[in-house]
């Protein structure tokens, strides 16, 4: 890829997303939505920092702001890493399989490509989980004037987590090495369970703060 997806305009990226090219796809979309969620949490912190009402949390806020900046960058990078990881698999599907030798070669290439394609979204999920954990805290200490944005951040991150998991499962399903497949799925399952609880709790806390 000559151009990073993260540096494209929104119009160009969505245009690329809507065409028949193998990338970007769901992984890139998940990374973008997650980066938006992370950025929203950082916006809440930026609106909170320096305010006397939240002085008790100032030191924590000053730690969280660069943490979210780093996470946002990682999630934007994950858009391209996911595409880079999927591309070899998209090429492997086109390998010839007319002879036993070709079939054996194709299976070998596919096996390696499937692990690579499943590992990238799993790594993305781990970064999303970090952002979800921190966002839960933002919803607690952030400015009440911007608390709705913490809720939106949590929802974006939750959606991105669910979306990224599908890119793990679609690849593990095809793996003949079931031990590796199950190990990857168990990691994804654990992240989904944790994120579901935290996102729901964070959203509920935000709704309570807004509506009483």
C-alpha positions in Angstrom: 0.0 0.0 0.0 1.5 3.3 -1.0 -0.8 5.5 1.1 -1.8 4.9 4.7 -5.5 4.6 5.2 -5.3 6.8 8.3 -4.0 9.7 6.3 -6.7 9.6 3.7 -9.6 12.0 3.7 -12.9 10.5 5.1 -14.3 10.7 1.7 -11.4 8.8 0.1 -11.4 6.2 2.8 -15.1 5.5 2.6 -14.8 5.4 -1.2 -12.1 2.8 -0.9 -14.1 0.9 1.6 -17.1 0.7 -0.7 -15.3 -0.8 -3.7 -14.4 -4.4 -4.5 -10.7 -4.2 -3.4 -9.8 -6.7 -0.6 -8.6 -3.8 1.6 -9.7 -1.7 3.4 -12.4 -3.8 4.9 -14.0 -4.5 8.3 -10.7 -4.4 10.1 -9.9 -0.9 8.8 -13.4 0.3 9.7 -13.0 -1.2 13.2 -9.7 0.6 13.7 -11.1 3.9 12.6 -14.2 3.7 14.8 -11.9 2.7 17.8 -9.6 5.6 17.1 -12.6 7.9 17.0 -13.7 6.6 20.4 -10.3 7.0 21.9 -10.1 10.6 20.6 -13.5 11.4 22.1 -12.3 10.2 25.5 -9.3 12.5 25.1 -11.5 15.4 24.2 -13.4 14.9 27.5 -10.1 15.0 29.3 -9.0 18.1 27.4 -12.2 19.8 28.5 -11.6 18.8 32.1 -7.9 19.5 32.6 -7.2 22.7 34.6 -10.7 23.0 35.9 -10.8 23.8 39.7 -13.9 21.6 40.1 -11.8 18.6 39.0 -8.5 19.5 40.6 -8.4 16.3 42.6 -8.0 14.4 39.4 -5.6 16.7 37.7 -2.5 14.4 38.0 -4.5 11.5 36.7 -5.9 13.5 33.8 -2.4 14.6 32.9 -1.4 10.9 32.7 -4.4 9.9 30.7 -4.2 12.5 28.0 -0.9 11.2 26.5 -2.1 7.6 27.1 -5.1 8.2 24.9 -3.0 10.1 22.3 -0.7 7.0 22.1 -3.7 4.6 21.9 -5.3 6.7 19.1 -2.1 6.5 17.1 -1.9 2.8 17.7 -5.4 2.3 16.5 -4.9 4.3 13.4 -1.8 2.3 12.7 -3.8 -0.9 13.2 -6.0 0.1 10.2 -3.0 -0.4 8.0 -1.6 -3.4 9.9 -4.9 -5.2 9.5 -4.9 -4.6 5.7 -1.2 -5.7 5.5 -2.0 -8.9 7.4 -5.1 -9.7 5.3 -3.5 -9.1 1.9 -1.4 -12.3 1.8 -4.5 -14.3 2.6 -6.5 -12.6 -0.2 -3.7 -13.6 -2.6 -3.5 -17.1 -1.2 -7.1 -17.8 -2.2 -6.1 -17.4 -5.8 -3.2 -19.9 -5.8 -3.7 -22.9 -8.2 -4.8 -26.2 -6.7 -5.0 -28.5 -9.7 -2.3 -30.9 -8.7 -1.4 -32.5 -5.3 1.7 -30.4 -5.2 -0.2 -27.2 -5.8 -2.8 -28.2 -3.2 -0.1 -28.9 -0.7 1.6 -25.6 -1.4 -1.7 -23.7 -1.2 -2.6 -25.3 2.1 0.9 -24.4 3.6 0.6 -20.7 2.4 -3.1 -20.6 3.6 -2.2 -21.9 7.0 0.4 -19.2 7.6 -1.7 -16.5 6.1 -4.7 -17.3 8.3 -2.7 -17.0 11.5 -1.4 -13.7 10.3 -4.8 -12.5 9.3 -6.3 -13.5 12.7 -3.5 -12.1 14.8 -3.8 -8.5 13.5 -7.4 -8.0 14.6 -6.7 -9.7 17.9 -3.8 -7.2 18.5 -6.3 -4.4 17.6 -8.7 -5.8 20.2 -6.1 -5.6 22.9 -5.5 -2.0 22.1 -9.3 -1.3 22.1 -9.6 -3.0 25.5 -7.0 -0.6 26.9 -9.0 2.3 25.6 -12.2 0.9 27.0 -10.7 0.5 30.5 -9.4 4.1 30.4 -12.7 5.4 29.0 -14.5 3.9 32.0 -12.4 6.1 34.2 -13.0 9.1 32.0 -16.7 8.7 32.5 -16.1 8.9 36.3 -13.7 11.9 36.5 -14.4 13.8 33.3 -16.3 17.1 33.1 -20.1 16.6 33.5 -20.6 19.0 30.7 -18.9 16.6 28.3 -20.0 13.3 29.9 -22.2 12.3 26.9 -19.0 12.2 24.8 -17.5 9.7 27.2 -20.6 7.6 26.6 -20.3 7.9 22.8 -16.6 6.9 23.2 -17.5 3.8 25.1 -20.1 2.8 22.5 -17.7 3.4 19.6 -15.0 1.3 21.3 -17.5 -1.4 22.1 -18.7 -1.6 18.5 -15.1 -1.6 17.3 -14.3 -4.5 19.7 -17.2 -6.6 18.5 -16.3 -5.8 14.9 -12.6 -6.7 15.2 -13.5 -10.0 16.8 -15.4 -11.0 13.7 -12.2 -10.7 11.8 -10.5 -13.1 14.2 -13.3 -15.7 14.1 -13.7 -15.6 10.3 -10.1 -16.7 10.0 -9.9 -19.2 12.8 -12.9 -21.0 11.4 -10.8 -21.9 8.4 -7.7 -23.1 10.3 -6.9 -26.8 10.1 -4.6 -26.3 13.1 -7.4 -26.3 15.7 -5.1 -25.9 18.6 -3.9 -22.6 17.3 -7.4 -21.6 16.3 -8.9 -22.3 19.7 -6.0 -20.4 21.5 -6.7 -17.3 19.3 -10.5 -17.6 19.8 -10.1 -17.9 23.6 -8.1 -14.7 23.7 -10.8 -12.9 21.6 -13.6 -14.4 23.8 -12.0 -13.1 27.0 -11.6 -9.6 25.5 -15.2 -9.6 24.4 -16.5 -10.6 27.8 -14.5 -7.9 29.6 -15.4 -5.2 27.1 -19.1 -6.1 27.1 -19.3 -5.6 30.9 -17.2 -2.3 30.9 -19.0 -0.7 28.0 -22.4 -1.5 29.4 -21.4 -0.2 32.9 -19.9 3.0 31.4 -22.9 3.7 29.2 -25.3 3.1 32.2 -23.2 5.5 34.3 -23.3 8.2 31.6 -27.0 7.8 31.2 -27.5 8.1 34.9 -25.3 11.2 35.1 -27.3 12.8 32.3 -30.8 11.8 33.2 -30.6 11.1 36.9 
